Amino acid sequence: MKIKDLEFKKFITAAKINEKIKELGAQLNEDYQQKKPLLLPILNGSFIFAADLIRELKVDCRVSFVKHASYQGTQSSGQLNTLIGLNESLFNQDIIIIEDIMDTGLTLSKVINEFGTLGVKSVEIVTLVRKAPARAHAVQPKYIGFDIDDEFVLGYGLDYDGYGRNLKDIYKALLPETTK
Ligand code: 5GP
């Protein structure tokens, strides 16, 4: 399949994603049974994952979408803009950050640092995908859908320059080794 200038091939099927989301939902239901977590999906990429995961939850919870942008094309720009859209007070809350994919870990570590000053009760991360470089990072998600190599992926909410979010499966780019 071609999107813009890149070839992609199917990588993680919709069926596998659905199965994994049920597992993650069951873990969260178990771990948060006595709590009322505030879920913070990070837009845009996590919107489909969040919608599916949240519908697996049986605990009392609230959802507030937040947004930043640190990615252009297939390379992380290394910049993180301030989070926008956060209208709730995080004080004394059990926060669950819902991320689509963790690559360098820069985005999540900045978000976690920002939260550190806000008096949260607890903060955990659930990420659908963790890429190889993220495994070396100090900040680690407690809940991980899929561990993958350093591939550029799209589909199921993840985009390539805005395209591909609508795909039900996750695809990986067939990149020349030098640009990975
Ligand atoms: P990090 O700060 O961990 O390097 O990057 C995290 C963000 O970069 C993710 O939330 C996601 O938006 C974007 N990202 C990282 N890797 C990929 C990828 O393989 N595909 C897509 N579509 N986005 C990615």
Residues whose N, C-alpha, C, O or C-beta is under 5 A from the ligand:
A	BS01	5GP	G45 Y71 S76 I101 M102 D103 T104 G105 L106 T107 L108 E151 F152 V153 L154 L158 D159 Y160
